[in-house]
């Protein structure tokens, strides 16, 4: 939690020596509170004060890193209970479970399916982050073999789930340098598992029944030298898990250090639809990792969409670059459509143009990431902004005609655009879904 200027000031020498470049220690503290200057600018601060400030200014939820290189996943470091207060910063990871009781062929096929659960939405690549290998067999060798195969076939970092620390040790050694998340399901084995995690430089997930037992367990794990911890409060089922995750988040944001770590949640519903509902619920409040059995695209895409929506900045719309786009093999006769640079608006138009199989130009006007009607109502989508981009884009040199297709909802702009630009305005459909039929009618003329 960020410290106030007065809290920082209490730890400073209070000599007003000006060696830091500020007239008073209080002025320096105020600048430090707003992150405009660092503590090392004060040459007289004591080591005790440095330690106190560093401890107090540590994020309320510990940062945990799973995986390496381009597959690296960071969870934790969140500072808000409610998204509208600022934003949620580090998207939760979705892990799909694989049992080590499967035969080699079935396990390889399931792992490949998990690795292929990727989608494109509004210009962003969405996908499952982890493969969770469950030691259901109770056999260490089989677990290690399954972990290695799952990691190789899926191409994803692993969550290794076992009740025994020595089984985790064999599995992590089989994966080598993948930096998996180790999950020890037996609280009695947590300290032994902490030794495995420390020796292999891996984060550790621990489970206990209830928050008091969990707080006691994290103290033992940290004393064993493991700082990157993920918490499982032991609840199962939608209601119980949601309550537990919320309690952990509230306590961590109040700087209750024993629970100041990201959490992991497991879906338990047998119904495939409820699997997706559980996953989406835990993504929103407040899991750092969600382990699910869902492998169907229709289950995965809604949860990935939910995560994308929750972890975008609510005060900053998702936008594309305002410019001229080419869809398909365009030529001098290709139609020119106009929309805003709000991602959902642009990609809705682009996908419908592709579906119509009519090469076209799309002019994406800068409306600060707002939709057509919102931008028109705030006067960001008007004849002037459209004409400016029309002239700047170079479209006049690319096409032989001077016809511009406006969204039907803003047909009122047609006269102004014609006067400003000299182009002829055609009124297109109100919704992007009408573009294919609109093109079909236009081409028949």
C-alpha positions as CSV (number, residue, x, y, z in Angstrom):
1,X,0.0,0.0,0.0
2,X,1.4,3.4,-0.9
3,X,2.7,5.5,2.0
4,X,1.6,9.0,2.7
5,X,4.1,11.9,2.8
6,X,3.7,12.1,6.6
7,X,4.3,8.4,7.1
8,X,7.6,8.7,5.1
9,X,8.5,11.9,6.9
10,X,8.4,10.1,10.3
11,X,11.3,7.9,9.1
12,X,13.5,10.7,7.8
13,X,16.3,12.5,9.8
14,X,14.2,15.8,10.0
15,X,17.4,17.9,9.8
16,X,16.3,19.9,6.7
17,X,19.9,19.7,5.5
18,X,18.9,20.2,1.9
19,X,21.5,17.6,0.7
20,X,18.6,15.9,-1.2
21,X,17.9,19.0,-3.2
22,X,14.7,20.0,-1.4
23,X,14.3,22.8,1.2
24,X,12.9,20.5,3.9
25,X,12.6,16.9,4.8
26,X,8.8,17.2,4.6
27,X,9.0,18.5,1.0
28,X,11.3,15.5,0.2
29,X,8.8,13.1,1.8
30,X,5.9,14.6,-0.2
31,X,7.8,14.2,-3.5
32,X,8.7,10.6,-2.5
33,X,5.1,9.8,-1.7
34,X,4.2,10.7,-5.3
35,X,7.1,8.7,-6.7
36,X,8.8,11.7,-8.1
37,X,12.0,11.0,-6.1
38,X,13.6,7.9,-4.6
39,X,14.8,7.3,-1.0
40,X,18.5,7.1,-2.1
41,X,18.5,10.8,-2.6
42,X,18.6,11.3,1.1
43,X,22.2,10.6,2.2
44,X,21.4,10.6,6.0
45,X,18.6,8.1,6.2
46,X,19.4,5.2,8.6
47,X,19.4,1.6,7.6
48,X,16.5,1.0,10.1
49,X,14.5,3.6,8.4
50,X,15.3,2.2,4.9
51,X,14.1,-1.3,6.1
52,X,11.0,0.1,7.6
53,X,10.1,2.1,4.5
54,X,10.8,-0.7,2.2
55,X,8.7,-3.1,4.3
56,X,5.8,-0.7,4.6
57,X,5.8,0.2,0.9
58,X,5.8,-3.4,-0.3
59,X,2.7,-4.1,-2.3
60,X,0.0,-5.7,-0.2
61,X,-0.1,-8.7,-2.5
62,X,3.2,-10.4,-3.3
63,X,4.2,-10.7,-7.0
64,X,4.5,-14.3,-8.1
65,X,6.1,-15.3,-11.4
66,X,5.3,-18.6,-13.1
67,X,7.0,-19.9,-16.3
68,X,9.9,-18.3,-18.1
69,X,10.7,-16.2,-21.2
70,X,7.8,-15.5,-23.5
71,X,5.5,-17.9,-21.5
72,X,6.2,-16.0,-18.2
73,X,3.1,-15.2,-16.2
74,X,3.0,-12.6,-13.4
75,X,0.2,-12.6,-10.8
76,X,-0.3,-10.5,-7.6
77,X,0.8,-7.0,-6.9
78,X,-2.9,-5.9,-7.0
79,X,-3.8,-2.8,-4.9
80,X,-7.6,-2.5,-5.4
81,X,-10.7,-4.3,-4.2
82,X,-13.0,-2.6,-6.7
83,X,-12.0,-2.2,-10.4
84,X,-13.6,1.2,-10.7
85,X,-11.2,2.6,-8.0
86,X,-8.3,2.2,-10.5
87,X,-7.9,-1.0,-12.4
88,X,-6.8,-4.6,-12.0
89,X,-3.2,-4.9,-13.3
90,X,-2.2,-8.5,-13.7
91,X,-4.6,-10.8,-15.5
92,X,-5.4,-14.1,-13.7
93,X,-4.0,-17.3,-15.2
94,X,-6.2,-20.0,-16.5
95,X,-4.9,-23.6,-16.0
96,X,-6.6,-26.7,-17.5
97,X,-6.2,-29.9,-15.6
98,X,-4.6,-33.1,-16.9
99,X,-4.6,-36.3,-14.8
100,X,-1.5,-38.4,-14.7
101,X,-3.8,-41.5,-14.8
102,X,-4.4,-41.0,-18.6
103,X,-2.5,-43.2,-21.0
104,X,0.2,-41.6,-23.1
105,X,-1.9,-41.1,-26.2
106,X,-4.8,-39.6,-24.3
107,X,-2.6,-37.4,-22.2
108,X,-0.7,-36.1,-25.3
109,X,-3.9,-35.4,-27.1
110,X,-5.4,-33.5,-24.1
111,X,-2.2,-31.5,-23.7
112,X,-2.1,-30.5,-27.3
113,X,-5.8,-29.5,-27.1
114,X,-5.0,-27.3,-24.1
115,X,-2.1,-25.6,-25.9
116,X,-4.3,-24.9,-28.9
117,X,-7.0,-23.0,-26.9
118,X,-6.1,-19.6,-28.3
119,X,-8.4,-17.0,-29.9
120,X,-8.2,-13.6,-31.5
121,X,-10.6,-10.9,-30.1
122,X,-10.6,-7.2,-30.9
123,X,-7.0,-7.6,-32.2
124,X,-5.7,-9.3,-29.2
125,X,-4.5,-12.9,-28.8
126,X,-6.3,-14.7,-25.9
127,X,-5.4,-18.1,-24.6
128,X,-5.1,-20.5,-21.7
129,X,-1.9,-19.9,-19.7
130,X,-1.1,-23.1,-17.9
131,X,-1.5,-26.9,-17.9
132,X,-2.2,-28.3,-14.5
133,X,-0.8,-31.9,-14.0
134,X,-2.6,-33.7,-11.2
135,X,-0.9,-36.6,-9.4
136,X,-4.1,-38.7,-9.1
137,X,-2.2,-41.9,-9.6
138,X,-0.1,-41.4,-6.4
139,X,2.9,-42.7,-8.3
140,X,6.0,-40.4,-8.4
141,X,7.4,-41.8,-11.7
142,X,4.1,-41.7,-13.5
143,X,3.6,-38.1,-12.3
144,X,7.0,-37.0,-13.5
145,X,6.5,-38.6,-16.9
146,X,3.1,-37.0,-17.3
147,X,4.4,-33.6,-16.3
148,X,7.2,-33.8,-18.9
149,X,4.8,-34.8,-21.6
150,X,2.2,-32.2,-20.7
151,X,4.7,-29.4,-20.8
152,X,6.2,-30.6,-24.1
153,X,2.9,-31.2,-25.9
154,X,1.0,-28.1,-24.7
155,X,4.0,-25.7,-24.9
156,X,2.7,-24.1,-21.6
157,X,4.1,-23.7,-18.1
158,X,2.8,-26.2,-15.6
159,X,1.0,-26.3,-12.3
160,X,2.2,-29.5,-10.6
161,X,-0.4,-30.8,-8.1
162,X,0.5,-33.5,-5.6
163,X,0.0,-34.4,-1.9
164,X,3.6,-35.4,-1.6
165,X,6.7,-33.2,-1.7
166,X,9.0,-35.8,-3.0
167,X,6.6,-36.4,-6.0
168,X,6.8,-32.7,-6.7
169,X,10.6,-32.9,-6.6
170,X,10.7,-35.6,-9.3
171,X,8.2,-33.8,-11.5
172,X,9.9,-30.5,-11.4
173,X,13.3,-32.1,-12.2
174,X,11.6,-33.8,-15.2
175,X,10.5,-30.4,-16.6
176,X,13.9,-28.9,-15.9
177,X,13.9,-25.1,-16.4
178,X,10.1,-24.4,-16.9
179,X,9.6,-22.7,-13.5
180,X,6.3,-24.4,-12.7
181,X,4.0,-23.5,-9.9
182,X,4.2,-26.3,-7.3
183,X,0.9,-27.1,-5.5
184,X,1.1,-29.2,-2.3
185,X,-2.4,-30.4,-1.4
186,X,-1.4,-31.8,2.0
187,X,-0.7,-29.1,4.6
188,X,1.5,-31.4,6.5
189,X,3.8,-31.6,3.6
190,X,4.0,-27.9,3.0
191,X,7.4,-27.3,4.7
192,X,9.0,-30.2,2.8
193,X,7.5,-28.8,-0.4
194,X,8.9,-25.4,0.5
195,X,12.3,-27.0,0.4
196,X,11.7,-28.3,-3.0
197,X,10.4,-24.9,-4.2
198,X,13.5,-23.1,-2.8
199,X,16.0,-25.6,-4.3
200,X,14.4,-25.3,-7.7
201,X,13.6,-21.6,-7.7
202,X,9.8,-22.2,-8.1
203,X,6.7,-20.6,-6.6
204,X,4.7,-22.7,-4.2
205,X,0.9,-23.0,-3.7
206,X,-0.2,-24.2,-0.3
207,X,-3.7,-25.3,0.9
208,X,-5.2,-25.1,4.4
209,X,-8.7,-25.4,5.7
210,X,-9.7,-21.9,6.7
211,X,-7.8,-18.6,6.7
212,X,-6.4,-18.9,10.2
213,X,-4.7,-22.2,9.3
214,X,-3.6,-20.7,6.0
215,X,-2.0,-17.7,7.8
216,X,-0.1,-20.0,10.1
217,X,1.1,-22.1,7.1
218,X,2.4,-19.2,5.1
219,X,4.6,-18.2,8.1
220,X,6.2,-21.6,8.1
221,X,6.7,-21.5,4.3
222,X,8.3,-18.0,4.4
223,X,10.6,-19.0,7.2
224,X,11.8,-21.9,5.0
225,X,12.9,-19.3,2.5
226,X,10.1,-19.2,0.0
227,X,8.6,-15.7,-0.8
228,X,6.6,-16.4,-3.9
229,X,3.5,-18.1,-2.5
230,X,0.0,-18.8,-3.9
231,X,-2.8,-19.4,-1.4
232,X,-5.7,-22.0,-1.5
233,X,-8.1,-21.3,1.4
234,X,-9.5,-24.9,1.0
235,X,-13.0,-23.9,0.1
236,X,-14.7,-25.7,-2.8
237,X,-17.9,-24.9,-4.6
238,X,-19.0,-21.6,-6.0
239,X,-20.3,-19.9,-2.9
240,X,-17.7,-21.0,-0.5
241,X,-14.8,-20.3,-2.8
242,X,-16.1,-16.9,-3.7
243,X,-16.4,-15.9,0.0
244,X,-12.9,-17.2,0.8
245,X,-11.3,-15.4,-2.1
246,X,-13.0,-12.2,-1.2
247,X,-11.9,-12.5,2.5
248,X,-8.3,-13.1,1.5
249,X,-8.3,-10.0,-0.8
250,X,-9.9,-7.8,1.8
251,X,-7.4,-8.8,4.5
252,X,-4.4,-8.6,2.2
253,X,-5.3,-5.0,1.2
254,X,-5.4,-4.2,4.9
255,X,-1.8,-5.2,5.0
256,X,-2.3,-8.5,6.8
257,X,1.0,-9.9,5.6
258,X,0.4,-13.6,6.3
259,X,-2.4,-13.6,3.6
260,X,-0.7,-11.0,1.3
261,X,-0.4,-13.4,-1.6
262,X,-2.3,-14.2,-4.8
263,X,-4.8,-17.1,-4.7
264,X,-5.6,-20.2,-6.6
265,X,-9.2,-21.6,-7.1
266,X,-10.5,-24.9,-8.5
267,X,-13.7,-25.4,-10.4
268,X,-15.7,-28.5,-9.2
269,X,-18.9,-28.4,-11.2
270,X,-19.7,-31.5,-13.2
271,X,-21.9,-29.6,-15.7
272,X,-19.8,-28.2,-18.5
273,X,-21.7,-24.9,-18.5
274,X,-21.2,-24.4,-14.8
275,X,-17.5,-25.1,-15.3
276,X,-17.3,-21.9,-17.4
277,X,-19.5,-20.0,-15.0
278,X,-17.2,-21.0,-12.0
279,X,-14.1,-20.0,-14.0
280,X,-15.5,-16.6,-14.9
281,X,-16.6,-15.9,-11.4
282,X,-13.2,-16.7,-9.9
283,X,-11.5,-14.6,-12.5
284,X,-13.5,-11.6,-11.5
285,X,-13.2,-12.1,-7.7
286,X,-10.3,-12.6,-7.0
287,X,-8.2,-15.6,-8.1
288,X,-4.7,-15.3,-9.4
289,X,-4.9,-18.8,-11.0
290,X,-8.0,-20.8,-11.8
291,X,-7.8,-24.5,-12.4
292,X,-10.5,-26.0,-14.6
293,X,-11.4,-29.2,-16.5
294,X,-12.9,-27.3,-19.4
295,X,-11.3,-27.9,-22.8
296,X,-14.0,-27.0,-25.2
297,X,-13.7,-23.8,-27.2
298,X,-17.3,-22.8,-26.3
299,X,-16.4,-23.0,-22.6
300,X,-13.0,-21.3,-22.9
301,X,-13.8,-18.3,-25.1
302,X,-16.4,-16.8,-22.7
303,X,-14.0,-17.1,-19.8
304,X,-11.1,-15.5,-21.8
305,X,-13.4,-12.7,-22.9
306,X,-14.5,-12.1,-19.3
307,X,-10.8,-11.9,-18.2
308,X,-10.0,-9.5,-21.0
309,X,-12.8,-7.2,-20.1
310,X,-12.1,-7.3,-16.4
311,X,-8.4,-6.5,-16.8
312,X,-8.7,-3.6,-19.2
313,X,-8.6,-0.1,-17.8
314,X,-12.2,1.0,-17.3
315,X,-11.2,4.6,-17.8
316,X,-9.4,3.9,-21.1
317,X,-11.3,2.3,-23.9
318,X,-9.5,-0.3,-26.0
319,X,-8.7,1.4,-29.3
320,X,-7.0,0.7,-32.6
321,X,-4.7,3.0,-34.4
322,X,-6.7,5.7,-36.3
323,X,-5.7,5.2,-40.0
324,X,-6.7,3.6,-43.3
325,X,-6.9,-0.2,-43.2
326,X,-7.1,-2.5,-46.2
327,X,-9.2,-5.7,-45.9
328,X,-8.6,-8.3,-48.6
329,X,-7.0,-7.6,-52.0
330,X,-8.2,-4.1,-52.5
331,X,-8.2,-2.2,-55.8
332,X,-9.2,1.2,-57.3
333,X,-12.9,0.1,-57.3
334,X,-13.0,-1.1,-53.7
335,X,-15.6,0.5,-51.4
336,X,-14.5,2.9,-48.5
337,X,-16.2,2.5,-45.2
338,X,-15.9,4.8,-42.2
339,X,-16.0,3.8,-38.5
340,X,-14.4,4.9,-35.2
341,X,-11.2,3.6,-33.7
342,X,-13.0,1.9,-30.8
343,X,-11.7,-1.7,-31.1
344,X,-15.1,-3.4,-30.9
345,X,-16.5,-1.1,-33.6
346,X,-13.5,-1.5,-35.9
347,X,-13.2,-5.3,-35.6
348,X,-16.9,-5.8,-36.0
349,X,-16.7,-3.9,-39.3
350,X,-13.6,-5.8,-40.4
351,X,-15.0,-9.2,-39.6
352,X,-18.2,-8.5,-41.5
353,X,-16.2,-7.2,-44.5
354,X,-14.2,-10.4,-44.5
355,X,-17.4,-12.4,-44.2
356,X,-18.8,-10.6,-47.2
357,X,-15.6,-11.5,-49.2
358,X,-15.6,-8.0,-50.7
359,X,-12.2,-6.3,-50.5
360,X,-12.7,-2.9,-48.9
361,X,-10.9,0.0,-47.3
362,X,-11.9,1.0,-43.7
363,X,-11.2,4.5,-42.5
364,X,-10.8,4.3,-38.7
365,X,-11.4,7.8,-37.3
366,X,-9.7,8.9,-34.0
367,X,-12.6,9.3,-31.5
368,X,-10.4,8.5,-28.4
369,X,-11.6,4.9,-28.5
370,X,-15.3,5.6,-28.3
371,X,-18.1,3.9,-30.3
372,X,-19.9,5.5,-33.2
373,X,-22.9,6.9,-31.4
374,X,-20.9,7.9,-28.3
375,X,-18.4,9.7,-30.4
376,X,-21.1,11.4,-32.5
377,X,-22.9,12.6,-29.3
378,X,-19.6,14.0,-27.9
379,X,-18.8,15.7,-31.3
380,X,-15.6,13.5,-31.8
381,X,-17.1,11.8,-34.9
382,X,-18.1,14.6,-37.2
383,X,-17.6,15.9,-40.7
384,X,-14.4,17.7,-39.7
385,X,-12.6,14.7,-38.1
386,X,-13.8,12.4,-40.9
387,X,-12.6,14.7,-43.6
388,X,-9.2,15.3,-41.9
389,X,-8.4,11.6,-41.9
390,X,-9.8,11.2,-45.4
391,X,-7.3,13.8,-46.7
392,X,-4.4,12.5,-44.5
393,X,-4.9,8.8,-45.3
394,X,-4.0,9.0,-49.0
395,X,-7.2,7.2,-50.0
396,X,-7.8,9.6,-52.8
397,X,-4.8,8.2,-54.6
398,X,-5.8,4.6,-54.0
399,X,-9.4,4.6,-55.5
400,X,-10.9,5.9,-58.7
401,X,-14.3,6.7,-57.2
402,X,-15.3,9.3,-54.6
403,X,-17.9,7.3,-52.6
404,X,-17.8,7.1,-48.8
405,X,-20.0,4.7,-46.8
406,X,-21.1,6.1,-43.4
407,X,-22.7,4.1,-40.6
408,X,-26.5,4.4,-40.8
409,X,-26.8,5.6,-37.2
410,X,-25.0,8.9,-38.2
411,X,-26.7,9.5,-41.5
412,X,-27.2,13.1,-40.3
413,X,-23.5,13.7,-40.9
414,X,-23.8,13.0,-44.7
415,X,-24.4,16.6,-45.9
416,X,-21.5,18.0,-43.7
417,X,-19.1,15.4,-44.9
418,X,-20.0,16.0,-48.5
419,X,-19.5,19.7,-48.1
420,X,-16.2,19.3,-46.3
421,X,-14.6,16.6,-48.4
422,X,-16.3,16.8,-51.8
423,X,-17.0,13.0,-51.7
424,X,-20.4,11.5,-52.2
425,X,-21.7,9.9,-49.0
426,X,-23.6,6.6,-49.1
427,X,-25.6,5.6,-46.1
428,X,-24.6,2.1,-44.9
429,X,-26.3,-0.2,-42.5
430,X,-26.8,0.8,-38.9
431,X,-25.2,-2.4,-37.6
432,X,-22.0,-4.0,-38.8
433,X,-23.9,-7.3,-39.3
434,X,-25.7,-5.6,-42.2
435,X,-22.6,-5.1,-44.2
436,X,-22.7,-8.3,-46.3
437,X,-26.2,-7.8,-47.4
438,X,-25.5,-4.1,-48.1
439,X,-22.6,-5.0,-50.3
440,X,-24.7,-7.6,-52.1
441,X,-27.3,-5.0,-53.0
442,X,-24.7,-2.4,-54.0
443,X,-22.9,-4.8,-56.3
444,X,-26.1,-5.8,-58.0
445,X,-26.8,-2.2,-59.1
